[in-house]
Amino acid sequence: MTSNEDFAKIVEMDDKIRLGEATHEEKVIMFEEMKIMQSKRKAIKATIEVISEPVTVRFECPYCENDISSTFNDFTDRIGEVCDWKYTEIECPECCGIIEIDGVDWN
C-alpha cells in the first residue's frame, strides 16, 4: 500500500471512530492496523538550513587599531550593497585614516 493509500485509510478510520460508527472490534482492528502502518514508515533524511540575517559590521582600523562597528543597515546605507564593498574606501571615525575594504568574512 502506498503512503497515499495509508493516509486515506487512516482518515477513513478516524472519521468512522469520530462519528461513533465503529464497533469495539473495528476500533481494535483499526488501532492495530494504524500501529502496523506507523511501523512501516521510514524516516527520510533532511538537511536543516539556518537562515541568519546580518546584524552588525565590525572591523579594526589598521592605523589606530580602533574597533569600529556599525549596524549592518547603517553600513549598507553609507557604503552600498555587499557586492560593492570590496575595494571601497572608508574613513576611520577615530583617526580619519583611509581604509580600503579588502574582503568580507561572514560569521
Phi and psi restraints in degrees (value plus and minus 20) as a CYANA .aco file:
   2 THR   PHI     -97.4   -57.4
   2 THR   PSI     145.2   185.2
   3 SER   PHI     -83.8   -43.8
   3 SER   PSI     -51.5   -11.5
   4 ASN   PHI     -86.1   -46.1
   4 ASN   PSI     -60.7   -20.7
   5 GLU   PHI     -87.1   -47.1
   5 GLU   PSI     -60.4   -20.4
   6 ASP   PHI     -79.0   -39.0
   6 ASP   PSI     -66.8   -26.8
   7 PHE   PHI     -81.6   -41.6
   7 PHE   PSI     -64.3   -24.3
   8 ALA   PHI     -82.3   -42.3
   8 ALA   PSI     -59.4   -19.4
   9 LYS   PHI     -87.2   -47.2
   9 LYS   PSI     -60.2   -20.2
  10 ILE   PHI     -83.6   -43.6
  10 ILE   PSI     -63.6   -23.6
  11 VAL   PHI     -81.7   -41.7
  11 VAL   PSI     -63.7   -23.7
  12 GLU   PHI     -81.8   -41.8
  12 GLU   PSI     -63.6   -23.6
  13 MET   PHI     -83.2   -43.2
  13 MET   PSI     -64.1   -24.1
  14 ASP   PHI     -82.1   -42.1
  14 ASP   PSI     -63.8   -23.8
  15 ASP   PHI     -81.5   -41.5
  15 ASP   PSI     -63.8   -23.8
  16 LYS   PHI     -83.9   -43.9
  16 LYS   PSI     -60.8   -20.8
  17 ILE   PHI     -87.8   -47.8
  17 ILE   PSI     -66.6   -26.6
  18 ARG   PHI     -80.2   -40.2
  18 ARG   PSI     -57.9   -17.9
  19 LEU   PHI    -100.8   -60.8
  19 LEU   PSI     -22.9    17.1
  20 GLY   PHI      54.0    94.0
  20 GLY   PSI       2.1    42.1
  21 GLU   PHI    -115.4   -75.4
  21 GLU   PSI     -21.7    18.3
  22 ALA   PHI    -118.6   -78.6
  22 ALA   PSI     116.6   156.6
  23 THR   PHI     -97.5   -57.5
  23 THR   PSI     149.0   189.0
  24 HIS   PHI     -79.2   -39.2
  24 HIS   PSI     -63.6   -23.6
  25 GLU   PHI     -81.7   -41.7
  25 GLU   PSI     -61.2   -21.2
  26 GLU   PHI     -85.1   -45.1
  26 GLU   PSI     -58.7   -18.7
  27 LYS   PHI     -82.6   -42.6
  27 LYS   PSI     -63.3   -23.3
  28 VAL   PHI     -83.2   -43.2
  28 VAL   PSI     -65.3   -25.3
  29 ILE   PHI     -82.8   -42.8
  29 ILE   PSI     -64.8   -24.8
  30 MET   PHI     -82.5   -42.5
  30 MET   PSI     -62.1   -22.1
  31 PHE   PHI     -81.2   -41.2
  31 PHE   PSI     -64.9   -24.9
  32 GLU   PHI     -83.9   -43.9
  32 GLU   PSI     -61.8   -21.8
  33 GLU   PHI     -84.3   -44.3
  33 GLU   PSI     -59.5   -19.5
  34 MET   PHI     -85.6   -45.6
  34 MET   PSI     -59.0   -19.0
  35 LYS   PHI     -82.8   -42.8
  35 LYS   PSI     -60.8   -20.8
  36 ILE   PHI     -84.9   -44.9
  36 ILE   PSI     -63.6   -23.6
  37 MET   PHI     -82.1   -42.1
  37 MET   PSI     -62.1   -22.1
  38 GLN   PHI     -85.4   -45.4
  38 GLN   PSI     -56.0   -16.0
  39 SER   PHI     -90.1   -50.1
  39 SER   PSI     -43.1    -3.1
  40 LYS   PHI    -101.5   -61.5
  40 LYS   PSI     -39.0     1.0
  41 ARG   PHI     -84.4   -44.4
  41 ARG   PSI     116.2   156.2
  42 LYS   PHI    -132.0   -92.0
  42 LYS   PSI     122.8   162.8
  43 ALA   PHI     -94.7   -54.7
  43 ALA   PSI     117.7   157.7
  44 ILE   PHI    -129.6   -89.6
  44 ILE   PSI     110.4   150.4
  45 LYS   PHI     -92.8   -52.8
  45 LYS   PSI     125.0   165.0
  46 ALA   PHI    -163.5  -123.5
  46 ALA   PSI     124.1   164.1
  47 THR   PHI    -113.8   -73.8
  47 THR   PSI     113.0   153.0
  48 ILE   PHI    -113.9   -73.9
  48 ILE   PSI     112.4   152.4
  49 GLU   PHI    -132.2   -92.2
  49 GLU   PSI     104.4   144.4
  50 VAL   PHI    -115.3   -75.3
  50 VAL   PSI     100.6   140.6
  51 ILE   PHI    -115.7   -75.7
  51 ILE   PSI     102.8   142.8
  52 SER   PHI    -140.7  -100.7
  52 SER   PSI     128.5   168.5
  53 GLU   PHI    -127.4   -87.4
  53 GLU   PSI     112.1   152.1
  54 PRO   PHI     -80.8   -40.8
  54 PRO   PSI     117.2   157.2
  55 VAL   PHI    -136.7   -96.7
  55 VAL   PSI     -64.5   -24.5
  56 THR   PHI    -150.9  -110.9
  56 THR   PSI     123.4   163.4
  57 VAL   PHI    -131.1   -91.1
  57 VAL   PSI     109.7   149.7
  58 ARG   PHI    -160.4  -120.4
  58 ARG   PSI     120.3   160.3
  59 PHE   PHI    -178.8  -138.8
  59 PHE   PSI     146.0   186.0
  60 GLU   PHI    -127.9   -87.9
  60 GLU   PSI     114.4   154.4
  61 CYS   PHI     -87.1   -47.1
  61 CYS   PSI     107.1   147.1
  62 PRO   PHI     -91.2   -51.2
  62 PRO   PSI     -32.9     7.1
  63 TYR   PHI    -109.1   -69.1
  63 TYR   PSI     -78.4   -38.4
  64 CYS   PHI    -125.9   -85.9
  64 CYS   PSI     -21.8    18.2
  65 GLU   PHI      41.9    81.9
  65 GLU   PSI       0.8    40.8
  66 ASN   PHI     -88.3   -48.3
  66 ASN   PSI     114.7   154.7
  67 ASP   PHI    -102.1   -62.1
  67 ASP   PSI      94.0   134.0
  68 ILE   PHI    -126.2   -86.2
  68 ILE   PSI     108.7   148.7
  69 SER   PHI    -159.7  -119.7
  69 SER   PSI     133.5   173.5
  70 SER   PHI    -173.0  -133.0
  70 SER   PSI     135.2   175.2
  71 THR   PHI     -86.3   -46.3
  71 THR   PSI     130.3   170.3
  72 PHE   PHI     -77.5   -37.5
  72 PHE   PSI     -63.9   -23.9
  73 ASN   PHI     -84.3   -44.3
  73 ASN   PSI     -63.0   -23.0
  74 ASP   PHI     -83.1   -43.1
  74 ASP   PSI     -61.5   -21.5
  75 PHE   PHI     -83.8   -43.8
  75 PHE   PSI     -65.5   -25.5
  76 THR   PHI     -87.8   -47.8
  76 THR   PSI     -51.2   -11.2
  77 ASP   PHI     -83.3   -43.3
  77 ASP   PSI     -58.4   -18.4
  78 ARG   PHI    -104.1   -64.1
  78 ARG   PSI     -60.2   -20.2
  79 ILE   PHI    -119.4   -79.4
  79 ILE   PSI     -51.8   -11.8
  80 GLY   PHI      95.9   135.9
  80 GLY   PSI    -196.5  -156.5
  81 GLU   PHI     -88.5   -48.5
  81 GLU   PSI     137.9   177.9
  82 VAL   PHI     -73.5   -33.5
  82 VAL   PSI     -59.5   -19.5
  83 CYS   PHI     -83.4   -43.4
  83 CYS   PSI     -38.2     1.8
  84 ASP   PHI    -117.6   -77.6
  84 ASP   PSI     -22.7    17.3
  85 TRP   PHI     -89.2   -49.2
  85 TRP   PSI     -62.2   -22.2
  86 LYS   PHI     -77.0   -37.0
  86 LYS   PSI     111.9   151.9
  87 TYR   PHI      50.9    90.9
  87 TYR   PSI     -14.3    25.7
  88 THR   PHI     -94.7   -54.7
  88 THR   PSI     121.3   161.3
  89 GLU   PHI    -120.3   -80.3
  89 GLU   PSI     115.1   155.1
  90 ILE   PHI    -150.1  -110.1
  90 ILE   PSI     140.1   180.1
  91 GLU   PHI    -125.7   -85.7
  91 GLU   PSI     113.2   153.2
  92 CYS   PHI     -87.5   -47.5
  92 CYS   PSI     107.7   147.7
  93 PRO   PHI     -89.9   -49.9
  93 PRO   PSI     -36.3     3.7
  94 GLU   PHI    -109.0   -69.0
  94 GLU   PSI     -73.4   -33.4
  95 CYS   PHI    -131.2   -91.2
  95 CYS   PSI     -22.6    17.4
  96 CYS   PHI      45.9    85.9
  96 CYS   PSI      -4.8    35.2
  97 GLY   PHI     -86.7   -46.7
  97 GLY   PSI     127.0   167.0
  98 ILE   PHI    -110.5   -70.5
  98 ILE   PSI     103.2   143.2
  99 ILE   PHI    -135.8   -95.8
  99 ILE   PSI     110.8   150.8
 100 GLU   PHI    -121.2   -81.2
 100 GLU   PSI     107.6   147.6
 101 ILE   PHI     -92.1   -52.1
 101 ILE   PSI      98.9   138.9
 102 ASP   PHI    -116.5   -76.5
 102 ASP   PSI     -44.4    -4.4
 103 GLY   PHI    -194.8  -154.8
 103 GLY   PSI     152.8   192.8
 104 VAL   PHI    -151.3  -111.3
 104 VAL   PSI     106.2   146.2
 105 ASP   PHI    -124.3   -84.3
 105 ASP   PSI     115.1   155.1
 106 TRP   PHI    -126.6   -86.6
 106 TRP   PSI      96.1   136.1
